[in-house]
Amino acid sequence: MAFSERIAVWTTALELPGDVTGAVGDSVTVVPVVVALAALSDVALAPVLVWFGVAQVVWGLQYGVPVSVEPMKALAALAIAGSLSASGLAAAGLLVGAVLLVAGSAGLLTRIDHLLSQSVVRGVQLAVALVLFETAVGLGARNLVLAGVALLVGAGVAVVSLRASALAVVGVGAVIGLVETG
């Protein structure tokens, strides 16, 4: 199928409210992780965001669906926790990209999806959350005043609205990102 035909099929099948919500949802979960990665490691924020965006666009145009961000979040969580160096993260990212490229090109993604139960996916998500939680507690223990302020702000925003708490995380992440990159 020619590139222009794929674009025509993709735009015809586009369900704007759901697709926009999905894209924003991916960004809301990935951007804070990427900003934390840049703030706590030697990884530069701008190239990570650019290449993440490029990968999402290429994957979406080729396969018509967004790529799962779980492998990227898992790798970023390991780097944030200090278990993976910047060069190790780059190598692991290239390996994951190659595996996804081969699996996608060979039409194996649907088969793999059927083989993996939701409990496996949820297990990976829980593991990533626990690694990030452990790192957050360690960072909070280094500066109890900042940790206390963060908890109060988070609790205050969550009382107003749980959805607003996600926006607060994105806002704080954006500020940190701007400060880190100048």
C-alpha positions in Angstrom: 0.0 0.0 0.0 1.4 3.4 -1.0 2.2 6.0 1.6 -0.6 8.3 0.4 -3.1 5.4 0.5 -2.1 4.7 4.1 -2.7 8.4 5.0 -6.1 8.3 3.3 -7.1 5.1 5.3 -5.7 6.6 8.5 -7.5 9.9 8.2 -10.7 8.2 7.2 -10.5 5.9 10.3 -9.5 8.7 12.6 -12.0 8.9 15.5 -11.1 12.4 16.6 -12.4 12.5 20.2 -11.0 9.1 21.1 -7.7 9.5 19.2 -7.1 12.9 20.7 -7.8 11.6 24.2 -5.5 8.7 23.6 -2.7 11.0 22.4 -3.1 13.3 25.3 -3.2 10.4 27.7 0.0 9.0 26.3 1.7 12.4 26.7 0.4 12.9 30.2 1.9 9.5 31.3 5.2 9.9 29.3 6.2 13.5 29.7 6.6 13.5 33.5 8.6 10.3 33.3 10.8 11.8 30.5 11.3 15.0 32.5 12.2 13.1 35.6 14.6 11.0 33.5 16.3 14.2 32.2 16.4 15.8 35.7 17.9 12.7 37.4 20.3 11.3 34.8 22.7 12.4 32.0 19.9 12.0 29.4 19.1 15.3 27.5 15.4 16.1 27.5 15.1 17.7 24.0 16.4 14.7 22.0 14.3 12.3 24.0 11.2 14.2 23.3 12.0 14.7 19.6 12.7 11.0 19.0 9.7 9.9 21.1 7.5 12.1 18.9 9.1 10.9 15.7 8.6 7.3 16.8 5.0 7.9 17.7 4.2 9.6 14.3 6.0 7.0 12.2 4.4 4.1 14.1 1.0 5.7 13.8 1.3 6.3 10.1 2.7 2.8 9.5 0.4 0.8 11.7 -2.6 3.1 12.3 -2.3 2.8 16.1 0.0 4.4 18.7 2.9 2.4 19.9 2.7 1.2 23.5 4.6 3.4 25.8 5.1 0.7 28.4 8.5 -0.5 27.2 9.7 3.1 27.1 8.4 3.9 30.6 9.9 0.7 32.0 13.3 1.6 30.6 13.0 5.2 31.8 12.0 4.0 35.3 15.2 1.9 35.5 17.3 4.9 34.4 15.6 7.2 36.8 16.3 4.7 39.6 19.9 4.6 38.6 19.9 1.0 37.5 20.5 1.9 33.8 23.1 4.4 32.5 22.4 6.8 29.6 24.3 4.6 27.2 22.6 1.5 28.5 19.2 3.3 28.1 20.1 4.2 24.5 21.2 0.6 23.7 18.0 -0.9 25.4 15.9 1.6 23.5 17.4 0.6 20.2 16.9 -3.0 21.0 13.3 -2.5 21.9 12.8 -0.4 18.8 14.4 -3.2 16.6 12.2 -5.9 18.2 9.0 -3.7 17.7 10.1 -3.0 14.1 10.6 -6.7 13.3 7.4 -7.8 15.1 5.4 -5.0 13.4 6.8 -5.7 10.0 6.1 -9.4 10.3 2.6 -8.9 11.5 3.3 -10.5 14.9 2.0 -7.8 17.1 -1.6 -9.1 17.0 -0.4 -12.6 17.8 1.7 -11.4 20.6 -1.2 -9.3 22.0 -3.3 -12.5 22.1 -0.6 -14.4 23.9 0.0 -11.8 26.6 -2.8 -11.6 29.1 -3.8 -8.3 30.7 -2.3 -9.5 34.0 1.2 -9.5 32.3 0.7 -6.0 31.1 -0.6 -4.9 34.5 2.3 -6.6 36.2 4.8 -4.6 34.1 2.9 -1.4 34.9 3.0 -2.3 38.6 6.7 -3.0 38.5 7.4 0.3 36.8 5.2 2.1 39.4 7.0 0.4 42.3 10.4 1.4 40.9 9.3 5.0 40.5 7.7 5.0 44.0 10.9 3.7 45.6 12.9 6.3 43.8 10.5 9.0 44.8 10.6 8.0 48.4 14.4 8.1 48.3 14.5 11.5 46.7 11.9 12.8 49.1 13.9 11.6 52.1 16.8 13.8 50.9 14.7 17.0 51.1 11.8 16.5 53.5 10.6 20.1 53.2 10.3 19.9 49.4 8.6 16.4 49.7 6.1 17.8 52.2 5.3 20.8 50.0 4.9 18.4 47.0 2.5 16.2 49.0 0.4 19.1 50.2 0.1 20.5 46.7 -0.7 17.1 45.3 -3.3 16.4 48.0 -4.8 19.9 47.5 -5.1 19.5 43.8 -6.5 15.9 44.2 -9.2 17.2 46.6 -10.3 19.6 43.9 -10.3 17.0 41.1 -8.4 13.9 40.4 -8.2 15.0 36.7 -6.6 18.3 37.9 -3.9 16.4 39.7 -2.7 14.9 36.4 -2.6 18.5 34.9 -0.6 19.6 38.0 1.9 16.8 37.4 2.2 17.9 33.7 2.5 21.5 34.7 5.3 20.9 37.2 7.0 18.6 34.7 6.8 21.4 32.1 8.3 23.9 34.5 11.1 21.5 35.5 11.7 20.8 31.8 12.0 24.5 30.9 14.3 25.1 33.8 16.5 22.1 32.9 16.7 23.0 29.2 16.9 26.7 29.6 
